[in-house]
Amino acid sequence: MSKPTRAPERLALLRAGLVERRRAVGPWTPGRGLGVAALGLTAVALVAPALTHANATDGGSASARVAPVASSAATASSATATPRGDGSATSPSAPNGADARTASATAMSQPVAAVPTRASGTTRVLAVPGADSGAAGRTVRYTVEVEDGAGVDEGEYARIVREVLTDRRGWETKDGVHFVNVPPDRATAGDPVDVRITLASPDTVDRMCAPLTTEGQVSCNNGDRVALNSVRWTQGVPYYPDDLLHYRIYLVNHEVGHAIGHDHESCPAPGRAAPVMLQQTLGLQGCTNYPWPVPGQDR
């Protein structure tokens, strides 16, 4: 049996991918729910930086109910792809891995309201306001999805994702891609989807990201699934103090960046703007926070 690990030591080990999961999480498979006990919300008091944005509920977006997770084709993709994320705890075989529990006692010190850690285990595709950009380039088809009962403002979430993906400072400019939204009716009809951007409760994100370690705190990219942790979406991190909006921009750009083929990067030099593929949820390595793929732009 291993000795208990103190918070600073655990954070270092998580960064090295050397700490095993605290609890077993089975692989996420199509149609699998979280059991009867998961139908109620379990609340737990977490710690995070004080934020000016409250945890809102139900933005009233139009949506269509779909399968709990990705299609069988997407699952096959997940089985062969390397899961990656903004944090750093990974399975030893996946060096680019998923987010770790970085919200340690040393990193986050101010209490916030209790947040739901478990929801329904089923996701819905949301109708996204606005229009695709006129960008040319490789088409990347995406859905914006949310877990039922995640406790977030769905309309705000969908709007932010669209605006981030079509922004001139984003991946369309940096990589020459063109993001095309797949609406609920077309997703239900079986239209192809390249990236499924999903905001879900910590428990569901753990399952979506398995076998990698997210431990209820952070996010990942696993196959075609971008799994955004609702704790981070609503509470942010200390490295974006009192700036939840720009952390959300960063989070979408970072995880979508993995989904379209980008690996992690390091801080180029102290005082420089952090690359978006730097794991800014964990720290800045001497850089300043910056949420966009295209460098040198106004925030």
VENTA-V358719 format. One record per run of one state. SS is the DSSP state (hx for helix, st for strand, lp for the rest). FROM is the first residue (numbers start at 1). TO is the last residue. If there is no record, write none. Layout:
# VENTA-V358719
((SS/FROM/TO) (SS/FROM/TO))
This chain:
# VENTA-V358719
((lp/1/6) (hx/7/16) (lp/17/35) (hx/36/39) (lp/40/41) (st/42/44) (lp/45/46) (st/47/47) (lp/48/62) (st/63/65) (lp/66/71) (hx/72/80) (lp/81/83) (st/84/84) (lp/85/110) (st/111/111) (lp/112/114) (st/115/118) (lp/119/122) (st/123/126) (lp/127/137) (st/138/147) (lp/148/153) (hx/154/166) (lp/167/170) (hx/171/175) (lp/176/176) (st/177/181) (lp/182/183) (hx/184/188) (lp/189/194) (st/195/200) (lp/201/201) (hx/202/209) (lp/210/219) (st/220/222) (lp/223/224) (st/225/229) (hx/230/235) (lp/236/237) (hx/238/240) (lp/241/243) (hx/244/259) (lp/260/272) (st/273/273) (lp/274/287) (st/288/288) (lp/289/299))
